[in-house]
């Protein structure tokens, strides 16, 4: 069930990020008539905050989760320290000596 929630979260986050990137190109920022009736309107700052804000938050959460996942202490201790001289000795691979 957790994997399903993660996948759905990634899909939703990717959608929000794509929407945030596309929004400035969809509206004509120099013509207020194109975004006046949008959510967050009539000002450009409000429209961009409403349409791009969730994408920025999604990107930050996804980046945080990726960094957190890569720096889990349990994962590191299983593999051993990186660059340790006896790293391959347990598998029968000769060391750098």
C-alpha positions in Angstrom: 0.0 0.0 0.0 2.9 2.3 0.7 4.3 1.8 -2.7 1.0 2.7 -4.3 0.8 5.9 -2.3 4.4 6.8 -3.2 3.8 6.2 -6.9 0.6 8.3 -6.8 2.5 11.0 -5.0 5.2 11.0 -7.6 2.7 11.2 -10.4 0.9 14.0 -8.8 4.1 15.8 -8.0 5.4 15.4 -11.5 2.1 16.8 -12.9 2.3 19.9 -10.6 6.0 20.5 -11.6 5.2 20.3 -15.3 2.2 22.6 -14.7 4.4 25.1 -12.9 7.0 25.1 -15.7 4.3 25.5 -18.4 2.2 28.2 -16.7 4.3 31.2 -17.6 4.3 30.1 -21.2 0.5 29.4 -21.3 -0.4 32.9 -20.2 0.7 36.2 -21.7 2.4 37.9 -18.8 2.3 41.2 -20.5 -1.5 41.1 -21.1 -3.5 41.0 -17.8 -6.7 40.0 -19.8 -5.2 36.5 -20.2 -4.9 35.7 -16.5 -7.4 38.1 -14.9 -10.1 35.5 -14.4 -7.7 32.7 -13.4 -7.4 31.4 -9.8 -5.3 33.9 -7.9 -6.2 36.7 -10.2 -6.5 39.5 -11.1 -2.8 40.1 -10.3 0.1 38.2 -12.0 1.8 37.4 -8.6 -1.3 35.7 -7.3 -1.9 33.7 -10.5 1.7 32.5 -10.5 1.6 31.7 -6.8 -1.5 29.6 -7.2 -0.4 27.8 -10.4 3.3 27.5 -9.8 3.5 27.4 -6.0 2.3 23.7 -5.6 4.9 22.7 -8.3 7.7 24.4 -6.4 6.6 22.7 -3.1 6.4 19.3 -4.9 9.9 19.7 -6.3 11.2 20.6 -2.8 9.5 17.7 -1.2 10.7 15.3 -3.9 14.3 16.6 -3.6 14.1 16.3 0.2 12.8 12.7 0.0 15.6 11.8 -2.5 18.3 13.2 -0.3 16.8 11.6 2.8 16.6 8.2 1.0 20.2 8.4 -0.1 21.6 9.3 3.3 19.9 6.6 5.4 22.4 5.3 7.9 21.2 1.7 7.6 22.0 1.5 3.9 25.5 2.6 4.4 26.4 0.2 7.2 25.3 -2.8 5.1 27.6 -1.9 2.3 30.5 -0.8 4.4 32.5 2.4 4.2 33.1 3.7 0.8 36.7 3.3 -0.3 37.7 1.0 2.5 40.9 -1.0 1.7 39.4 -4.4 2.6 36.1 -3.7 0.7 36.4 -6.5 -1.8 38.2 -9.0 0.5 35.0 -10.5 1.9 33.9 -11.4 -1.6 37.3 -13.0 -2.5 38.4 -10.1 -4.6 42.0 -9.1 -4.1 42.6 -5.7 -2.5 44.7 -2.9 -4.0 47.9 -4.1 -2.3 
